[in-house]
Amino acid sequence: MKILMVCTEKLPVPPILGGAIQTYIASILPHLRPFHDITVLGVNDPALPDEETVDGIHYVRIPRKVFEIYRDNVVRYIESHPFDFIHIFNRPRLVLPIRQVAPHAKLIISMHNDMFDAEKIEPEEANAVIATVSGIVTISNYVGNVIRELYPQAAPKLRTIYSGVDAERFLPGTHQKMQKIRNELRKAHGLENKTVILFAGRLSRNKGVDKLLEALPALAKKHKELALVIIGSKWFSENKVNDYVAYVRALAGTLSIPVVTTGFVAPDEIQNWFAAADLFVCTSQWQEPLARVHYEAMAAGLPIVTTARGGNPEVIFANENGLVVENPEDPNGFVAAISQLLSDKAKMKKMGEKGRELALSLYTWERVASELLEVWEQADELTDTEMTIAAVELTEATQTEAITEQEEKQVDEKQAKKEKKKEKKEEKKAKKAAKEKDKESTQPNEEKTTKQKRQPFILSSSYTDTSDSKKKKKGGSSDRKTGSGFIIS
Amino acid sequence: MERTTIEPWIVDETTDDFFVPDYIEEIAEDVLTHYNLSVKNRQVVTTKPDKGGAIWKMETNEGPKSLKLLHRRPTRSLFSLGAQAYLVEEKEARVPPIIKTKAGENYVEAGGKLWFVAEWIEPLTPVTKDLEGAKQLCYALGEFHRLSKGYTPPKQAEVASRVRKWPKSYQKMMTKMAWFRNIANAYRELPASPSLLEVVDEFAEQAKRGLERLHQSSYDELSKLGNAYWGLVHQDYGWSNGQMGKDGMWIIDLDGVAFDLPIRDLRKLISGTMADLYRWDATWVREMIQAYDEANPLTKELYEILLIDLAMPNEFYKNIKEIVYEPEAFLGEETKLLIQTIVDTDQSKWPVLEDIQNDWKGRG
C-alpha cells in the first residue's frame, strides 16, 4: 500500500534534534519499509534536504512554523499526492483538513499525549475526528483511557502499542562496549565508588526532580556514597533561568552528596549516562503519557523507581524491574522506595537484569512496527467490504509466507471463516458469534475474535506471555496472538 | 541585519539603564523607514534588558511619538496591539493612538519582534499620592475595563486569557509557599530563615483557604461567560501607567493586556496601595472600590471574588518569590525586616476585610 506518515510541526525526522515522536517514527521505519511504499511528511531543517529517498523511504519536508501554517502545507501536499493510508502522529487537528483533500484514504492517528483534551481540540471537532479515523493508536493504556473517558465512542478504535528502545545503543554499564565509557564518565565527575542515582528529564514541576532533591538528605543519612546525576539542559542558562530551575538549584546547593548536572547532552550520547548510573528515578508529578526514559533505563539494565502517574506504572512489573511510588507529592515515598533498593544490592542487580530482558524481548522496535502493521491491515479489512475473494486469497497467501508455524493454524481458521463469509452471511454471523463466545470462555488470551475483527482496536488486552514478541515476524498476518498492548500486574 | 534575532542583553557597571545594544538601534532605524515620519531625535526612555524590550521617545515633524520594541512573542504582541487599536478606534478610549506604517499596518516586524509607533501624550501628570489620587486611578481603571469589553483579537494573534486560570494561579501560590519553606529549611542558618519559617505556614494556609473559597464562589460560572464578556485587564496598572492629561485620565503601556475578570487590576492596585501605606485602611479600600464601581459597576458575585483575592497572601508572595534565585543573598537581615513589615501590615488587613465584607449585600 501507499502510505503517508504525517509527523508533527515540531521537529524533523530523522530525529537530529531529538524528540520522542521523531525517535519513534525513525525507529519503526526500517521494519515497515519491506511491506509498504512509505512517505514521511514532516518539517524541514537546514541540515536536511527538503526531499529525499533514503533506504527506500521517501521523505518530504515542509516549512516548520506554527501549527496552522504546517497544517496548510500538509493539506497542500496531500491534495496533489494520493495515498491509500495516511497515518497522522499526535495531531488530531490535522485529521479533518486531511480528510477533505483525501476523501478515500484510510486515516489512522497515533496519540503520544493528551491532544484530545478539551483545551487542545474543540469537542465538536474531536467527535468528527474520532468518527473519521479507522483507528487510534496510543502509547499507553493511560492515554487511551483518557480519550475514552472524554469520548466513549472512541473505545472500539483504541489500541495501545507500547513504544520501544534501541537495546543495542542503550546497554548496561557492565556490557563490554560500555565498561570503559562508564568508568571514564564516573572518573571525570568524581563518581568513582558512588552509587549513582540518575534523573533524566525536563527540569519542570511536572517532572518533579525537586522531590528527589528533597528526599536526598534522608537517603544520604541512611546510605553511604550516594550521588545524583541530573540530565536536563535547563540547569545552566546564560539568561535568567525560570523559578523552578532556580528552586531546584537552591535545593541542590545545600546537599551533602555530589550532584552532577550535565547540562545539554546530545541525543546520541545520552546512553552513556545511563550506563554510568546504578539506579534510575523518575519523579513525575503529572499524569504523564509514559516517559521514554523508562524503556531506556530498562535497556541500560537499571532498576527503576517511578511514580503512579499516567502510563508510567504500566511498564513496571512490581518488584521485578522496579518500584512504583504511589504518592509522588510526598518526598518520603521516594526515600522509602529508593532506600528499599539501596538496602538490597542483589535485588537491584536482579531488577536491572529483568529490565534488560524486557527491553530485549518486549520493548523492541520490531514489535512496535509489527503491531502497527497489524493496525493498518485490520483497518484495511475493516473498511474494505468490497474485497474480492481473489484478493482475500492473495493477501492471505502473502501473509502466510511471513507467518511462523505456530500461527499457521490460526490463519487456517481465518481462511475458513472467510470462506464461510462468502457462502452465507447470516449463518456466518451466528457461527462467528458462537465461536467468539467459545473462544472467550476457553482461551481468554486469544486475541483474534470475530468481534475484534470488526472492531480491531481493542484497548488493553492482555499480553502476559512476553516471549510472544520473539515469535512475531514483520508484516503479514493480522492473525496474531499478541495483539494490543498488555496489562502488567 | 534582516536575519538578526533580538535577544535579551547583559547589563553591568559599564551600562546604564538606557543602554540598548547597537544592533537593536540599527534595527530601530530600519523600522522607522517604514513610517512617513521625519524623526528629529530619538531617545531611550525605558529598557527591559532581561527580556529584550525598549521604548524610545521621538521628536518628529508630526510631534512627539513613542517607538516601542515589544519583547513578547510576535503573536502575543499582536493581541495587545489589536486591543490598543480597538480601544482607540472603536471605543475612543484615552489610550495612545497607534501610528500606521506606510503600508497602513499597526506594526513592523523586525528582529523577530514587533515594533510600533504611537502618539506620545503630553502633558501627562501623575495623580496625587493620596486617597483622591487613588480614586481617580480607580475610576479610570473602571472606565478602561468597561470600554475593553467586546474586544476580539486579530485572527493571527494568540489569545491571552487569564479568565479561567485563577485556580491554577492560586494553586501555584500554594506550591511556592512549600518551596519557600523548603529553601528556608535548607538554608536554616541564614538570618531571615527562622522568620520565614515562623510565618510561612500561616500564609500557606491563607492561600489554601483562598482556593477553597474560590471553588465555593461563583467563579466557575463567571469564568464561563467568556473572554469578550469580561474584557481586558491591564496587568501593570498604577501611578505611572494611569496619568492625568488635558482632557482626563490616560492609560498607557498596554503591552501586557489580557482577558481576565477585571477586578484583578483593582485588587493589585488596592493591595499595592495598602503596602505603600504600611497598613490597611477601610476608608481607602471602600472608597477606591466605590470609585471603580461608578465607572464599571461590580456585581455582588464579582465583589465576592474581589474579597477572596484581597485575602490571598499577595504581598508576602510577591516579595518572597525572589528567594529561589539567590537564597544566600536573599535570606539576610534586610529580608528579615521585610518579613516583619509584611506580617505587621497583614495583621491590619483582616479587620478591614471584615468591615467591608457586607458592602455589596443589597446589590443585584
Chai-1 contact restraints between the chains, C-beta under 6 A:
chainA,res_idxA,chainB,res_idxB,connection_type,confidence,min_distance_angstrom,max_distance_angstrom,comment,restraint_id
A,N239,B,P8,contact,1.0,0.0,6.0,A-B,restraint_1
A,K240,B,D50,contact,1.0,0.0,6.0,A-B,restraint_2
A,D243,B,V324,contact,1.0,0.0,6.0,A-B,restraint_3
A,A246,B,V324,contact,1.0,0.0,6.0,A-B,restraint_4
A,A246,B,Y325,contact,1.0,0.0,6.0,A-B,restraint_5
A,Y247,B,W179,contact,1.0,0.0,6.0,A-B,restraint_6
A,Y247,B,V324,contact,1.0,0.0,6.0,A-B,restraint_7
A,A250,B,I183,contact,1.0,0.0,6.0,A-B,restraint_8
A,A250,B,V324,contact,1.0,0.0,6.0,A-B,restraint_9
A,A250,B,P327,contact,1.0,0.0,6.0,A-B,restraint_10
A,L251,B,A186,contact,1.0,0.0,6.0,A-B,restraint_11
A,T254,B,A186,contact,1.0,0.0,6.0,A-B,restraint_12
